[in-house]
Amino acid sequence: MKKYIITSLLLAVSTFAPRICFAQVTAQDTIVIDTIYANDTKNVALFFPEPIRQGITGAENFIFTYNREKEQYFGLLQAKPGKESNLLIVNRDGSIFSYIVRYKAQLSKFNYFIPKSSSIGNERPILNDSISVVTAESNVDNRNYYYQKFSSYLLERKQRVGRIKKRTEGIVLSVENIVFDTEQLYFVIQIKNNSTLDYDLNFLKLSVETRQKGKKKSLQRLYQEPIFKHNMPSKITENETVRFVYVLPKFSLTNDRRAIFELHEKDGERNIELKISHSYINNPN
């Protein structure tokens, strides 16, 4: 991203002075302002370390939407052709984030995960004992933080990859979405318990099955270990629906292979095998 340098927070927020108070600037001589590109055909998602309390754009050709009723960690930016502007974000804890925003017809990046260190200041004084909190946060695994935030974002969306569903005795297993991001595949999974008995989950495994051709046909399965699980349940009570995300390293399949999710019940026999065609794996969202 192209960098802009400003030497005063006053320059960044003066446009919005009637709507937001001036912030306390951290002890720096200069503040680096990043540029975020957006257009009117794609959603650009911004994930913040704390829920968004306020988001303001400086021009009408930029729109930043976020949940105003229930504070959430992400917002969506869209833009129409026009002059560049700026975006000001205030988190629930008072942290302030400022960006230059520009329209771009072709986008190469659709998700921004904003670290707390990118804050340009705070709208209220920061106490000395907050230093230990920042230090603890810096030790969080960045990759898991990314997986968690992006998984949460996918669960909020209504996007579907197709009709991938299997049921047995009131238990319905479905894959709602398959998304490719960076070097990972994200599987948005739903389990619905329409029965009158709770479902205790023993395991859910993903494997790649190869169908051997010839006179002696056989099947070989190679299990794929997820690198992250988000909101994985251990029990689905009667009439309950749960949704969660499996994150795996990206892979593709030839025509003679397919992916299979195996759902097994603990101390029960309501097991499901959900087969996924290679076309879904090779053409994720």
Salt bridges, closest charged atoms under 4 A:
ASP34 OD1 - LYS3 NZ 2.70
GLU50 OE1 - ARG92 NH2 3.98
GLU71 OE1 - ARG92 NH1 3.72
GLU84 OE1 - ARG102 NE 2.55
ASP93 OD2 - LYS116 NZ 2.57
GLU123 OE2 - ARG53 NH2 2.61
ASP141 OD1 - ARG143 NE 3.94
GLU176 OE2 - ARG160 NH2 3.88
GLU176 OE1 - ARG243 NH2 2.90
GLU183 OE1 - LYS250 NZ 3.28
ASP200 OD1 - LYS235 NZ 2.56
GLU209 OE2 - ARG221 NE 3.04
GLU209 OE1 - ARG258 NE 2.75
GLU262 OE2 - ARG221 NH1 3.34
GLU265 OE2 - ARG270 NH2 2.76
GLU273 OE1 - ARG221 NH2 3.01
